[in-house]
């Protein structure tokens, strides 16, 4: 369909100034996309972060990430480190990709909180933090939160944290960028279970609770 800011996207062709969507989880929920600002939208529930606009802006929607937390504890990076990175949200990209230092810190913090569970082999050399949870009746997955400029927090549930790779294998759904790329791409897995609002005219992007119903 093309929801970016390129000249051939449906957003540019229709001069759409506002659209939103809720992406389905892999467990069978519904999904939707809405063009135009829904009457029911309330700023009480949708929290907005600025969309970066520059003379050489990308075709995607660039936003400013300020930190990442695992189990309520922020990764050991200054806000200035994140704000210097290029961060884009991409509904067409499945996996969220991080620079190698950020990925390493996220993986370490996640593994620390999952140490009581049985580890599994890596999945196709892409997802390097996997577990065999088939023998456990209950599993406590540490909550990951992604923080954006303006005090906006995207709190991920298990749908946005783990992917089922096989019958006995689940993996942390983040990947690493090549070492020479200092950028972040927020993929669609981490957007599941949330309303994502693109106020193109107002140059801001919002996240809100949603169950895609």
C-alpha positions in Angstrom: 0.0 0.0 0.0 2.8 2.4 0.9 2.2 4.4 4.1 5.5 6.4 4.0 6.1 9.9 2.8 7.4 9.1 -0.7 5.8 10.7 -3.7 4.2 7.3 -4.8 2.7 6.3 -1.4 -1.0 6.4 -0.9 -0.5 9.0 1.8 1.1 11.4 -0.7 -1.2 10.6 -3.5 -4.3 11.2 -1.4 -2.9 14.1 0.6 -3.8 12.3 3.8 -3.0 14.3 6.9 -3.9 11.7 9.5 -4.1 7.9 9.6 -3.9 5.2 12.2 -3.7 1.4 12.5 -3.6 -1.5 14.8 -1.5 -4.5 13.7 -2.6 -8.0 14.5 -0.7 -10.4 16.7 0.3 -13.9 15.4 -2.4 -15.3 17.6 -5.4 -14.6 15.4 -6.6 -11.1 16.4 -8.1 -8.7 13.9 -6.5 -5.5 12.6 -7.6 -2.2 11.0 -6.4 0.9 9.3 -8.2 4.2 9.4 -7.7 7.2 7.1 -8.7 10.5 8.7 -8.8 11.3 12.4 -11.3 9.1 14.2 -14.0 11.0 16.1 -13.3 8.8 19.2 -9.6 9.7 19.4 -8.9 11.3 22.8 -5.5 12.9 23.7 -6.0 11.4 27.1 -5.2 8.0 25.7 -2.9 8.8 22.7 0.5 10.1 23.6 2.4 11.9 20.8 6.1 12.3 20.0 7.4 14.7 17.3 8.0 13.5 13.8 11.4 14.9 12.7 11.3 17.2 9.7 14.4 18.3 8.0 15.4 19.5 4.6 16.7 16.0 3.8 14.0 14.0 5.6 13.7 10.3 4.8 10.7 8.7 3.2 9.9 7.1 6.5 8.7 8.8 9.7 11.7 9.7 11.8 11.2 10.0 15.6 13.5 10.5 18.5 14.2 7.7 20.9 15.5 8.6 24.3 16.0 5.2 26.0 15.0 1.5 26.4 14.1 -0.2 29.7 14.1 -3.9 30.6 12.2 -4.9 33.7 11.9 -1.3 34.7 15.6 -0.6 34.5 17.0 1.6 31.7 19.9 0.5 29.6 23.2 2.2 30.5 23.2 4.9 27.8 22.8 8.7 28.1 19.8 10.2 26.4 22.2 12.2 24.2 23.4 8.9 22.7 20.0 7.9 21.6 19.0 11.3 20.3 21.9 11.3 17.9 20.8 8.1 16.3 18.5 8.0 13.3 15.2 6.3 14.4 12.4 5.5 12.0 9.1 3.6 12.4 8.4 1.1 9.7 5.1 -0.9 9.6 6.5 -3.0 6.7 9.6 -4.1 8.5 9.0 -7.1 10.8 12.0 -7.0 13.2 13.2 -4.0 15.2 16.9 -3.5 14.5 19.3 -1.8 16.9 22.9 -0.6 16.7 25.3 -3.3 18.1 26.0 -1.6 21.5 22.3 -1.1 22.2 21.4 -4.6 21.1 24.2 -6.1 23.3 23.0 -4.2 26.3 19.3 -5.2 25.7 20.3 -8.8 25.2 22.4 -8.9 28.4 19.6 -7.3 30.5 17.0 -9.7 29.1 19.1 -12.8 29.6 19.8 -11.7 33.2 16.1 -11.7 33.9 15.5 -14.9 32.0 18.4 -16.9 33.5 16.1 -19.5 35.2 14.7 -20.7 31.9 16.3 -23.2 29.5 18.1 -21.6 26.7 17.7 -22.9 23.1 20.0 -22.6 20.1 20.0 -19.5 17.9 17.4 -19.3 15.2 18.9 -19.0 11.7 21.7 -16.8 13.0 19.3 -13.9 13.1 17.6 -14.2 16.5 20.4 -14.9 19.0 18.5 -15.0 22.3 16.2 -18.1 22.4 14.6 -20.3 25.0 12.9 -23.6 25.3 9.9 -22.9 27.4 8.0 -26.1 26.7 8.5 -27.6 30.2 7.2 -24.6 32.1 3.6 -24.1 33.1 4.1 -20.3 33.7 6.7 -18.0 32.4 7.4 -14.4 33.5 8.8 -12.4 30.7 10.5 -9.1 31.6 8.7 -6.1 30.2 10.5 -4.0 27.7 9.7 -0.3 27.2 10.9 2.0 24.5 11.0 5.7 25.4 10.5 8.6 23.0 10.9 12.3 23.1 8.0 14.0 24.9 7.7 11.4 27.7 6.1 8.8 25.4 6.6 5.2 26.5 5.8 2.2 24.3 5.4 -0.7 26.7 5.7 -4.1 25.0 3.9 -7.1 26.1 4.9 -10.7 25.2 3.6 -10.2 21.6 6.1 -7.5 21.1 9.0 -9.2 22.9 9.1 -12.8 21.9 8.5 -14.6 18.6 7.6 -18.3 18.4 10.3 -19.8 16.2 9.4 -23.5 16.6 7.3 -25.8 18.8 9.9 -25.6 21.6 11.7 -22.3 20.8 10.9 -18.7 21.4 13.3 -15.9 20.7 13.8 -12.3 21.6 12.3 -10.3 18.7 15.1 -7.8 18.1 18.0 -7.9 15.7 21.3 -6.2 15.2 22.3 -3.7 12.5 25.6 -4.0 10.7 28.4 -2.3 12.9 28.7 0.6 10.5 25.0 1.7 10.8 24.1 3.9 13.8 20.3 3.8 13.3 17.2 2.2 14.7 14.2 0.8 12.9 11.1 0.2 14.9 9.5 -2.8 13.2 5.9 -4.0 13.2 6.3 -6.7 15.9 6.9 -4.1 18.6 3.8 -2.1 17.4 1.4 -5.0 17.9 -1.3 -4.5 20.4 -1.1 -0.7 20.2 -2.9 1.9 18.2 -0.3 3.9 16.1 -1.4 7.3 15.0 0.3 9.3 12.3 -0.6 13.0 12.5 1.2 13.9 9.3 -0.2 17.4 9.2 0.7 18.0 12.9 4.1 16.4 12.5 3.7 14.0 15.4 3.3 10.3 15.9 1.2 8.8 18.7 0.9 5.5 20.5 -2.1 4.4 22.5 -3.6 1.2 24.0 -5.6 -1.0 21.7 -6.6 -4.6 21.1 -7.4 -4.4 17.4 -11.0 -5.1 18.0 
